[in-house]
Amino acid sequence: MPPEGTDPAEAVAEGVFTALADPTRRAILADLAAHGPSTATDLAGRVPISRQAITKHLDRLAEAGLVTAEPGERRRIRHRVRSAPMRTAQRYLAALARDWDGPLAALSDHLDQETRT
């Protein structure tokens, strides 16, 4: 739960950015997106790290809401990508970009005028 007064979208975005800061977690997420729901064992066969390390990374991705675990056959847990947190992070970035678009355009115009004179 985010601290009181924290924008919930910002808290979700922070979790996404923190989780995706690690290249191994990005590789796991990309693999899940490409191959669909997979077990940690499946992932360990495709991502060059141990199953135990995969499990730890999946836990971090799940904390950020980026993957969800679902029961499969013979009590095997399959992990599936959740895109909702990524969409929230995209909206957060888009809002930040909008805040900067005007000032950066004004700066660019100013610099263009300075170089012309």
C-alpha positions as CSV (number, residue, x, y, z in Angstrom):
1,M,0.0,0.0,0.0
2,P,1.5,3.4,-1.0
3,P,2.1,6.0,1.7
4,E,-0.8,8.3,2.4
5,G,-1.0,11.1,-0.1
6,T,0.9,9.2,-2.8
7,D,-0.8,9.0,-6.2
8,P,-1.8,5.3,-6.7
9,A,-0.8,5.5,-10.4
10,E,2.7,6.8,-9.4
11,A,3.0,3.9,-6.9
12,V,2.1,1.4,-9.6
13,A,4.5,3.0,-12.0
14,E,7.3,3.0,-9.4
15,G,6.8,-0.8,-8.9
16,V,6.9,-1.4,-12.6
17,F,10.0,0.6,-13.1
18,T,11.8,-1.0,-10.2
19,A,10.9,-4.5,-11.3
20,L,11.9,-3.8,-14.9
21,A,15.2,-2.2,-13.9
22,D,16.7,-5.7,-13.8
23,P,17.6,-7.1,-17.2
24,T,16.9,-10.7,-16.1
25,R,13.3,-9.7,-15.1
26,R,12.9,-8.0,-18.4
27,A,14.1,-11.2,-20.2
28,I,11.6,-13.3,-18.1
29,L,8.7,-10.9,-18.9
30,A,9.6,-10.9,-22.6
31,D,9.8,-14.7,-22.6
32,L,6.4,-15.0,-21.0
33,A,5.0,-12.5,-23.5
34,A,6.4,-14.5,-26.4
35,H,5.6,-18.0,-25.1
36,G,2.5,-17.5,-23.0
37,P,1.9,-18.9,-19.5
38,S,4.9,-20.9,-18.3
39,T,6.2,-22.7,-15.2
40,A,9.5,-21.7,-13.6
41,T,11.0,-24.9,-15.0
42,D,9.8,-24.0,-18.5
43,L,11.4,-20.6,-18.1
44,A,14.7,-22.0,-16.7
45,G,14.9,-24.0,-20.0
46,R,14.7,-20.8,-22.0
47,V,16.3,-18.2,-19.8
48,P,20.0,-19.0,-18.9
49,I,19.6,-19.0,-15.1
50,S,18.6,-21.5,-12.5
51,R,15.0,-22.4,-11.7
52,Q,15.5,-21.0,-8.1
53,A,16.7,-17.7,-9.5
54,I,13.7,-17.6,-11.9
55,T,11.4,-18.1,-9.0
56,K,12.9,-15.2,-7.1
57,H,12.6,-12.9,-10.1
58,L,9.0,-14.1,-10.7
59,D,8.2,-13.1,-7.1
60,R,9.5,-9.6,-7.8
61,L,7.5,-9.4,-11.0
62,A,4.4,-10.6,-9.1
63,E,5.0,-7.9,-6.4
64,A,4.8,-5.3,-9.1
65,G,1.7,-6.9,-10.5
66,L,3.4,-7.7,-13.8
67,V,2.8,-11.5,-13.6
68,T,0.2,-13.6,-11.9
69,A,0.5,-17.3,-10.8
70,E,-2.2,-19.7,-11.7
71,P,-2.5,-23.4,-10.9
72,G,-1.9,-25.8,-13.7
73,E,-2.0,-29.5,-14.2
74,R,-0.3,-31.7,-11.5
75,R,-0.1,-28.7,-9.1
76,R,2.4,-26.9,-11.4
77,I,2.2,-23.2,-11.1
78,R,2.1,-21.3,-14.4
79,H,3.0,-17.6,-14.6
80,R,1.1,-15.2,-17.0
81,V,1.9,-11.6,-17.9
82,R,-0.4,-8.9,-16.6
83,S,-0.4,-5.8,-18.8
84,A,-2.5,-3.5,-16.6
85,P,0.5,-2.2,-14.5
86,M,2.5,-1.5,-17.6
87,R,-0.4,0.5,-19.1
88,T,-0.6,2.5,-15.8
89,A,3.2,3.1,-16.1
90,Q,2.8,4.2,-19.7
91,R,0.0,6.7,-18.7
92,Y,2.2,8.0,-15.9
93,L,5.1,8.6,-18.4
94,A,2.8,10.1,-21.0
95,A,1.5,12.6,-18.3
96,L,5.1,13.5,-17.5
97,A,5.9,14.0,-21.1
98,R,3.0,16.3,-21.6
99,D,4.2,18.4,-18.7
100,W,7.6,18.7,-20.5
101,D,6.4,19.1,-24.1
102,G,5.5,22.8,-23.8
103,P,8.6,24.0,-21.9
104,L,10.9,21.9,-24.1
105,A,9.3,23.3,-27.3
106,A,9.6,26.8,-25.9
107,L,13.3,26.2,-25.1
108,S,13.9,24.8,-28.6
109,D,12.2,27.8,-30.2
110,H,14.3,30.2,-28.1
111,L,17.5,28.4,-29.0
112,D,16.6,28.4,-32.7
113,Q,16.0,32.2,-32.5
114,E,19.4,32.7,-30.7
115,T,21.3,30.8,-33.3
116,R,19.6,32.9,-36.1
117,T,20.7,36.2,-34.6
